[in-house]
Amino acid sequence: MSLFEFKKFNRWAGAVLSAGLLLIVLNIFGDVLFSVQDGSSPAYLVEIPNQTKTTKSSQRQSVTADDDTSLNLLITEKGCAGCDLSGADLTDRNLIAHDFRGAELSQVNFTNANLWRANFTEANLQGAIFTGANLRDSILNGANLTGATLTAANLKYVSAKGTVFKGAKLNKANLLHADLRSALLDTADLSQAFLGHANLQNAGISGVTTKGTSLQEANLQDTDLTDLDLTSVDLRNAKLLGSIFCRTKTAWGEVNDNCAE
């Protein structure tokens, strides 16, 4: 073999060796970077953080009533479902469509706050103050508003199925088309409240104050009206089928149609 042929063979052999080494390297890295065909989990050169370590804590977040920084942080991004804002002052706040589902909101001051379409499902609102607040189209299903103050609040089209309003002040509140089915309003103050077209079917309203209340075209079917004084209540076109009248005072006299013998 001549010197020229030897050099030519040497270059060819070197090229083949380099290509072989490249294939081996790619094979190794391919096995590392991608999962094998049997469905096993892929391995990575860089460790991926364990997602279970960053799972958000389910522990309820809470703030003190005068901690403005934490308060502002908790109510950003449309609310704080499950958080604890008890005793906080949210007067005049703009809280449109905020999510307060399951939150601890006892004694919170929402005076004149804009809570249009807010969600308070199953929230604890005992003793909360909503004087003059806008709660139109809000959701209060299953919430506890025992002893809450909603004087002159806008509750038009509110959904409050199974909500507890025991002893609450709803005087002068506007509950047009409110859904109050199976709600508990026992001993609540409904004086001068407007409940036109409201649905109170099967609601508990024993001992409520009804001076000047409007129930025009409201649905009171299957509702217990025992011992209520409805003499100054506007009942025009109200649905009363199945309502229980016993010692019930009305503008046309006392009605005892359904008293148990």
C-alpha positions in Angstrom: 0.0 0.0 0.0 1.4 3.3 -1.0 1.7 6.3 1.4 -1.1 8.1 -0.3 -3.5 5.2 -0.1 -2.5 4.7 3.6 -3.4 8.3 4.5 -6.7 8.1 2.6 -7.6 4.9 4.5 -6.6 6.5 7.8 -8.9 9.5 7.2 -11.8 7.2 6.2 -11.3 5.1 9.4 -11.2 8.2 11.5 -14.5 9.4 10.0 -16.2 6.0 10.7 -14.9 6.0 14.3 -16.2 9.5 14.9 -19.6 8.7 13.5 -19.8 5.6 15.7 -18.9 7.5 18.8 -21.5 10.1 18.0 -24.2 7.5 17.7 -23.2 6.0 21.0 -23.4 9.4 22.7 -26.8 10.1 21.2 -28.1 6.7 22.3 -27.0 7.3 25.9 -28.5 10.8 26.1 -31.7 9.6 24.4 -32.1 7.0 27.1 -31.6 9.7 29.8 -33.8 12.4 28.4 -36.7 10.4 27.2 -38.9 7.6 28.7 -38.3 4.1 27.6 -41.0 2.4 25.4 -42.3 0.2 28.2 -44.1 3.2 29.8 -41.7 3.9 32.7 -41.3 7.4 33.8 -38.6 9.5 32.0 -35.4 10.4 33.8 -34.0 14.0 33.6 -30.5 15.4 33.8 -31.9 18.2 35.9 -34.0 17.4 39.0 -37.6 18.5 38.7 -39.0 20.1 41.9 -41.4 17.8 43.7 -44.8 19.3 43.0 -46.2 17.8 46.2 -43.8 19.9 48.2 -45.3 23.1 46.8 -49.0 22.2 47.4 -50.9 25.1 48.8 -51.6 24.7 52.5 -55.2 24.1 53.3 -54.8 25.9 56.6 -57.2 28.9 56.8 -55.4 32.3 56.3 -56.3 34.9 58.8 -55.6 38.6 59.6 -56.3 40.9 62.5 -58.9 43.6 62.0 -56.2 46.4 61.9 -53.7 44.6 59.7 -54.2 46.5 56.5 -51.3 45.0 54.5 -52.4 41.4 55.1 -56.0 42.4 54.6 -55.3 44.0 51.2 -53.3 40.9 50.2 -56.0 38.5 51.2 -58.8 40.3 49.3 -56.9 40.7 46.1 -57.5 38.4 43.1 -61.3 38.4 43.5 -61.4 37.3 47.1 -60.2 34.7 49.6 -62.3 31.6 49.8 -62.0 30.0 53.2 -59.9 32.8 54.7 -60.5 34.5 58.1 -61.3 38.2 58.0 -63.4 38.3 61.2 -63.7 41.8 62.6 -62.1 43.5 59.6 -63.3 46.9 58.4 -64.2 46.7 54.7 -66.3 49.9 54.6 -66.7 51.4 51.1 -64.6 48.7 49.5 -65.1 47.7 45.9 -65.4 43.9 46.1 -67.3 43.1 42.9 -67.6 39.3 42.2 -65.2 38.5 45.1 -65.1 34.9 46.3 -65.7 34.5 50.0 -67.0 30.9 50.0 -66.7 29.3 53.4 -64.9 32.3 54.8 -64.9 33.4 58.5 -66.5 36.9 58.2 -68.1 37.3 61.6 -68.4 41.0 62.7 -66.9 42.2 59.4 -68.0 45.8 58.5 -69.2 45.9 54.9 -71.0 49.2 55.2 -71.6 50.8 51.8 -69.4 48.2 50.1 -70.0 47.1 46.5 -70.5 43.4 46.7 -72.3 42.9 43.4 -72.2 39.2 42.4 -70.0 38.3 45.4 -70.1 34.6 46.5 -70.7 34.0 50.2 -71.8 30.4 50.0 -71.6 28.8 53.4 -69.7 31.7 54.9 -70.0 32.7 58.5 -71.4 36.2 58.6 -72.7 36.3 62.1 -73.0 39.9 63.3 -71.6 41.3 60.0 -72.7 44.8 59.0 -74.0 45.4 55.5 -75.7 48.8 56.0 -76.3 50.4 52.6 -74.2 47.7 50.9 -74.8 46.6 47.3 -75.3 42.8 47.3 -77.3 42.6 44.1 -77.0 39.2 42.3 -74.8 37.9 45.2 -74.8 34.3 46.4 -75.5 33.6 50.1 -76.7 30.0 49.9 -76.2 28.3 53.2 -74.5 31.3 54.8 -75.0 32.2 58.5 -76.1 35.8 58.9 -77.5 35.5 62.4 -77.7 38.9 64.0 -76.3 40.6 60.9 -77.3 44.2 60.0 -78.5 44.7 56.4 -80.4 47.9 56.8 -81.2 49.6 53.5 -79.0 47.0 51.7 -79.5 46.2 48.0 -80.3 42.5 47.9 -82.1 42.4 44.5 -81.9 39.0 42.8 -79.8 37.6 45.6 -79.7 33.8 46.0 -80.1 32.9 49.6 -81.4 29.3 49.7 -81.2 27.8 53.1 -79.5 30.9 54.5 -79.8 31.8 58.2 -81.1 35.3 58.9 -82.2 34.8 62.5 -82.5 38.0 64.3 -81.0 39.9 61.3 -81.9 43.5 60.6 -83.3 43.7 57.1 -85.4 46.8 57.6 -85.6 49.0 54.5 -83.7 46.4 52.5 -84.6 45.7 48.9 -85.1 42.0 48.2 -86.8 42.2 44.8 -86.8 38.7 43.2 -84.7 37.4 46.1 -84.6 33.6 46.3 -85.2 32.8 50.0 -86.5 29.3 49.7 -86.0 27.4 53.0 -84.2 30.4 54.5 -84.5 30.9 58.2 -85.7 34.5 59.0 -87.1 33.8 62.5 -87.3 37.1 64.6 -85.7 39.1 61.8 -86.7 42.7 61.3 -88.4 43.1 57.9 -90.0 46.4 58.6 -90.4 48.6 55.4 -88.4 45.9 53.5 -89.4 45.3 49.9 -89.8 41.7 48.9 -91.7 42.0 45.7 -91.6 38.8 43.6 -89.3 37.2 46.3 -89.5 33.5 46.7 -90.1 32.6 50.4 -91.4 29.1 49.8 -91.0 26.9 52.9 -89.1 29.7 54.6 -89.1 30.1 58.4 -90.4 33.5 59.3 -91.8 33.1 62.8 -91.6 36.2 65.0 -90.5 38.5 62.2 -91.3 42.2 62.3 -93.3 43.1 59.3 -94.5 46.7 59.8 -94.8 48.3 56.3 -93.3 45.2 54.6 -94.1 44.6 50.9 -94.7 41.0 49.8 -96.4 42.0 46.6 -96.4 39.0 44.2 -94.1 37.1 46.6 -94.2 33.3 46.8 -95.3 32.3 50.3 -96.4 28.8 49.4 -96.0 26.2 52.2 -94.8 29.0 54.5 -95.8 29.0 58.2 -97.5 32.3 59.0 -98.6 31.3 62.5 -98.9 34.2 65.0 -97.6 36.8 62.4 -99.0 40.3 62.3 -99.6 41.0 58.6 -102.0 43.9 59.1 -99.7 46.5 57.4 -98.1 44.1 54.9 -98.7 44.5 51.2 -99.8 41.0 50.1 -101.3 42.0 46.7 -101.1 39.0 44.3 -98.9 37.0 46.7 -98.9 33.3 46.2 -100.4 31.8 49.4 -101.3 28.2 48.4 -100.4 25.8 51.2 -99.4 28.6 53.6 -100.3 28.0 57.2 -102.6 30.6 58.8 -103.1 30.3 62.5 -103.7 33.2 64.8 -102.4 35.2 61.8 -103.5 38.9 61.8 -104.3 40.3 58.4 -105.9 43.4 57.0 -109.1 41.5 56.7 -109.0 40.1 60.2 -107.5 37.2 62.1 -107.2 34.0 60.1 -107.1 30.5 61.8 -107.6 28.3 58.8 -104.8 25.9 59.6 -104.5 25.7 63.4 -103.8 22.3 64.6 -106.6 20.9 66.7 
